Amino acid sequence: MRQQEQRYPSGLVAVEWAGECEKCGAGVTVCHPALARGWERTHARFGCDRPLHMAETGRGWEPAPPVLY
């Protein structure tokens, strides 16, 4: 997990947190370090081949449902 700062000419600093997988290179950028850390843990638990999405509660991550064709 790493912190990314974007500085604007007005002096405003926007901070984002990036969660990344070292194995497959997948990542997510969110506004809170707990969400980035949670994504990394959930990604490690379910594996690199399962896409994740934000849970309905907005408090964590869960595997995305399968796409039906």
OpenMM code with the backbone's topology and positions (N, CA, C; nanometers):
from openmm import Vec3, app, unit

residues = "MET ARG GLN GLN GLU GLN ARG TYR PRO SER GLY LEU VAL ALA VAL GLU TRP ALA GLY GLU CYS GLU LYS CYS GLY ALA GLY VAL THR VAL CYS HIS PRO ALA LEU ALA ARG GLY TRP GLU ARG THR HIS ALA ARG PHE GLY CYS ASP ARG PRO LEU HIS MET ALA GLU THR GLY ARG GLY TRP GLU PRO ALA PRO PRO VAL LEU TYR".split()
positions = [
    Vec3(0.0853, -0.1163, 0.0000),
    Vec3(0.0000, 0.0000, 0.0000),
    Vec3(0.0900, 0.1228, 0.0000),
    Vec3(0.0471, 0.2210, -0.0783),
    Vec3(0.1257, 0.3443, -0.0820),
    Vec3(0.0338, 0.4657, -0.0900),
    Vec3(0.0861, 0.5768, -0.0500),
    Vec3(0.0119, 0.7034, -0.0490),
    Vec3(0.0513, 0.7854, -0.1713),
    Vec3(-0.0486, 0.8434, -0.2380),
    Vec3(-0.0236, 0.9289, -0.3533),
    Vec3(-0.0794, 1.0674, -0.3223),
    Vec3(0.0011, 1.1683, -0.3393),
    Vec3(-0.0428, 1.3060, -0.3166),
    Vec3(-0.0455, 1.3815, -0.4483),
    Vec3(-0.1503, 1.4588, -0.4668),
    Vec3(-0.1590, 1.5457, -0.5829),
    Vec3(-0.1722, 1.6884, -0.5310),
    Vec3(-0.0750, 1.7720, -0.5656),
    Vec3(-0.0735, 1.9108, -0.5182),
    Vec3(-0.1218, 2.0040, -0.6280),
    Vec3(-0.2160, 2.0893, -0.5927),
    Vec3(-0.2720, 2.1850, -0.6865),
    Vec3(-0.2089, 2.3226, -0.6654),
    Vec3(-0.2093, 2.4081, -0.7673),
    Vec3(-0.1509, 2.5426, -0.7546),
    Vec3(-0.2138, 2.6253, -0.6422),
    Vec3(-0.3389, 2.5952, -0.6075),
    Vec3(-0.4061, 2.6704, -0.5014),
    Vec3(-0.3549, 2.6325, -0.3625),
    Vec3(-0.2752, 2.5249, -0.3540),
    Vec3(-0.2251, 2.4788, -0.2250),
    Vec3(-0.2993, 2.3572, -0.1720),
    Vec3(-0.4098, 2.3207, -0.2351),
    Vec3(-0.4866, 2.2037, -0.1960),
    Vec3(-0.4064, 2.0770, -0.2251),
    Vec3(-0.4098, 1.9832, -0.1330),
    Vec3(-0.3412, 1.8558, -0.1505),
    Vec3(-0.4454, 1.7451, -0.1428),
    Vec3(-0.4594, 1.6691, -0.2506),
    Vec3(-0.5510, 1.5549, -0.2541),
    Vec3(-0.4695, 1.4287, -0.2280),
    Vec3(-0.5111, 1.3509, -0.1297),
    Vec3(-0.4389, 1.2291, -0.0929),
    Vec3(-0.5231, 1.1082, -0.1303),
    Vec3(-0.4621, 1.0145, -0.2003),
    Vec3(-0.5254, 0.8883, -0.2351),
    Vec3(-0.4355, 0.7749, -0.1886),
    Vec3(-0.4947, 0.6596, -0.1635),
    Vec3(-0.4203, 0.5429, -0.1196),
    Vec3(-0.4337, 0.4337, -0.2240),
    Vec3(-0.3234, 0.3710, -0.2584),
    Vec3(-0.3222, 0.2666, -0.3600),
    Vec3(-0.2876, 0.1330, -0.2958),
    Vec3(-0.3773, 0.0365, -0.3142),
    Vec3(-0.3508, -0.1009, -0.2736),
    Vec3(-0.3085, -0.1781, -0.3963),
    Vec3(-0.2048, -0.2605, -0.3846),
    Vec3(-0.1510, -0.3304, -0.5010),
    Vec3(-0.1191, -0.4754, -0.4677),
    Vec3(-0.1274, -0.5605, -0.5695),
    Vec3(-0.0864, -0.6999, -0.5568),
    Vec3(0.0501, -0.7148, -0.6228),
    Vec3(0.1451, -0.7669, -0.5498),
    Vec3(0.2797, -0.7832, -0.6040),
    Vec3(0.2871, -0.8971, -0.7057),
    Vec3(0.1959, -0.9956, -0.6960),
    Vec3(0.1990, -1.1106, -0.7864),
    Vec3(0.1468, -1.0761, -0.9247),
    Vec3(0.0270, -1.0162, -0.9302),
    Vec3(-0.0373, -0.9968, -1.0608),
    Vec3(-0.0406, -0.8505, -1.1065),
    Vec3(-0.0062, -0.7575, -1.0192),
    Vec3(-0.0040, -0.6167, -1.0571),
    Vec3(-0.1386, -0.5467, -1.0484),
    Vec3(-0.2427, -0.6171, -1.0045),
    Vec3(-0.3745, -0.5540, -0.9895),
    Vec3(-0.3681, -0.4509, -0.8784),
    Vec3(-0.4538, -0.3506, -0.8868),
    Vec3(-0.4520, -0.2478, -0.7847),
    Vec3(-0.5824, -0.1724, -0.7760),
    Vec3(-0.5930, -0.0941, -0.6717),
    Vec3(-0.7101, -0.0107, -0.6488),
    Vec3(-0.6629, 0.1208, -0.5884),
    Vec3(-0.7315, 0.2295, -0.6216),
    Vec3(-0.7021, 0.3602, -0.5634),
    Vec3(-0.8265, 0.4087, -0.4911),
    Vec3(-0.8125, 0.4356, -0.3613),
    Vec3(-0.9257, 0.4770, -0.2785),
    Vec3(-0.8851, 0.5960, -0.1922),
    Vec3(-0.9815, 0.6503, -0.1204),
    Vec3(-0.9573, 0.7719, -0.0436),
    Vec3(-0.9203, 0.7457, 0.1023),
    Vec3(-0.9150, 0.6207, 0.1460),
    Vec3(-0.8854, 0.5923, 0.2869),
    Vec3(-0.7889, 0.4737, 0.2962),
    Vec3(-0.6900, 0.4814, 0.3843),
    Vec3(-0.5923, 0.3721, 0.3935),
    Vec3(-0.6540, 0.2397, 0.4366),
    Vec3(-0.7589, 0.2425, 0.5188),
    Vec3(-0.8226, 0.1184, 0.5627),
    Vec3(-0.8863, 0.0445, 0.4451),
    Vec3(-0.9420, 0.1173, 0.3485),
    Vec3(-1.0012, 0.0534, 0.2309),
    Vec3(-0.8934, -0.0103, 0.1433),
    Vec3(-0.7797, 0.0562, 0.1284),
    Vec3(-0.6693, 0.0007, 0.0498),
    Vec3(-0.6134, -0.1248, 0.1170),
    Vec3(-0.5956, -0.1188, 0.2479),
    Vec3(-0.5463, -0.2342, 0.3231),
    Vec3(-0.6449, -0.3500, 0.3146),
    Vec3(-0.7742, -0.3194, 0.3254),
    Vec3(-0.8776, -0.4223, 0.3159),
    Vec3(-0.8804, -0.4873, 0.1786),
    Vec3(-0.8613, -0.4055, 0.0737),
    Vec3(-0.8577, -0.4611, -0.0619),
    Vec3(-0.7416, -0.5583, -0.0746),
    Vec3(-0.6249, -0.5228, -0.0230),
    Vec3(-0.5081, -0.6104, -0.0317),
    Vec3(-0.5334, -0.7428, 0.0406),
    Vec3(-0.5937, -0.7375, 0.1591),
    Vec3(-0.6230, -0.8596, 0.2346),
    Vec3(-0.7256, -0.9459, 0.1618),
    Vec3(-0.8322, -0.8835, 0.1111),
    Vec3(-0.9367, -0.9588, 0.0429),
    Vec3(-0.8844, -1.0178, -0.0878),
    Vec3(-0.8030, -0.9432, -0.1597),
    Vec3(-0.7434, -0.9927, -0.2838),
    Vec3(-0.6532, -1.1128, -0.2553),
    Vec3(-0.5772, -1.1071, -0.1484),
    Vec3(-0.4900, -1.2187, -0.1119),
    Vec3(-0.5735, -1.3412, -0.0727),
    Vec3(-0.6865, -1.3194, -0.0104),
    Vec3(-0.7715, -1.4295, 0.0349),
    Vec3(-0.8399, -1.5008, -0.0810),
    Vec3(-0.8934, -1.4269, -0.1776),
    Vec3(-0.9707, -1.4863, -0.2858),
    Vec3(-0.8888, -1.5154, -0.4112),
    Vec3(-0.7685, -1.4661, -0.4200),
    Vec3(-0.6818, -1.4974, -0.5324),
    Vec3(-0.6823, -1.3914, -0.6412),
    Vec3(-0.5839, -1.4009, -0.7279),
    Vec3(-0.5632, -1.2996, -0.8305),
    Vec3(-0.6633, -1.3077, -0.9452),
    Vec3(-0.7323, -1.4200, -0.9611),
    Vec3(-0.8233, -1.4340, -1.0741),
    Vec3(-0.9678, -1.3956, -1.0416),
    Vec3(-0.9955, -1.3500, -0.9198),
    Vec3(-1.1309, -1.3102, -0.8815),
    Vec3(-1.1392, -1.1579, -0.8693),
    Vec3(-1.2189, -1.0920, -0.9534),
    Vec3(-1.2345, -0.9464, -0.9403),
    Vec3(-1.3117, -0.9118, -0.8132),
    Vec3(-1.2786, -0.7987, -0.7542),
    Vec3(-1.3445, -0.7534, -0.6314),
    Vec3(-1.4229, -0.6263, -0.6598),
    Vec3(-1.5266, -0.6046, -0.5801),
    Vec3(-1.5989, -0.4783, -0.5861),
    Vec3(-1.6335, -0.4365, -0.4441),
    Vec3(-1.6687, -0.3094, -0.4286),
    Vec3(-1.7022, -0.2555, -0.2966),
    Vec3(-1.8309, -0.3206, -0.2471),
    Vec3(-1.8323, -0.3628, -0.1216),
    Vec3(-1.9522, -0.4213, -0.0626),
    Vec3(-2.0629, -0.3160, -0.0555),
    Vec3(-2.1867, -0.3609, -0.0504),
    Vec3(-2.3002, -0.2689, -0.0473),
    Vec3(-2.2963, -0.1763, 0.0737),
    Vec3(-2.2367, -0.2211, 0.1816),
    Vec3(-2.2279, -0.1388, 0.3018),
    Vec3(-2.1267, -0.0268, 0.2865),
    Vec3(-2.0350, -0.0398, 0.1885),
    Vec3(-1.9303, 0.0591, 0.1696),
    Vec3(-1.8164, 0.0450, 0.2678),
    Vec3(-1.8152, -0.0634, 0.3427),
    Vec3(-1.7131, -0.0818, 0.4458),
    Vec3(-1.6090, -0.1868, 0.4128),
    Vec3(-1.6109, -0.2388, 0.2926),
    Vec3(-1.5122, -0.3411, 0.2598),
    Vec3(-1.5290, -0.3906, 0.1180),
    Vec3(-1.4643, -0.5015, 0.0904),
    Vec3(-1.4577, -0.5569, -0.0443),
    Vec3(-1.5119, -0.6972, -0.0436),
    Vec3(-1.5684, -0.7410, -0.1575),
    Vec3(-1.6170, -0.8772, -0.1727),
    Vec3(-1.5973, -0.9195, -0.3180),
    Vec3(-1.5943, -1.0518, -0.3431),
    Vec3(-1.5789, -1.0961, -0.4821),
    Vec3(-1.6971, -1.0498, -0.5666),
    Vec3(-1.6675, -1.0109, -0.6873),
    Vec3(-1.7730, -0.9687, -0.7790),
    Vec3(-1.8543, -1.0910, -0.8210),
    Vec3(-1.9841, -1.0753, -0.8404),
    Vec3(-2.0649, -1.1891, -0.8852),
    Vec3(-2.0257, -1.2285, -1.0270),
    Vec3(-2.0484, -1.3552, -1.0620),
    Vec3(-2.0113, -1.3989, -1.1969),
    Vec3(-2.0962, -1.3285, -1.3026),
    Vec3(-2.0358, -1.3073, -1.4174),
    Vec3(-2.1056, -1.2434, -1.5289),
    Vec3(-2.1774, -1.3524, -1.6082),
    Vec3(-2.3072, -1.3372, -1.6242),
    Vec3(-2.3850, -1.4348, -1.6999),
    Vec3(-2.4045, -1.3829, -1.8421),
    Vec3(-2.3702, -1.4649, -1.9371),
    Vec3(-2.3838, -1.4254, -2.0772),
    Vec3(-2.5089, -1.4827, -2.1364),
] * unit.nanometer
topology = app.Topology()
chain = topology.addChain("A")
for resn in residues:
    res = topology.addResidue(resn, chain)
    for name in ("N", "CA", "C"):
        topology.addAtom(name, app.Element.getBySymbol(name[0]), res)
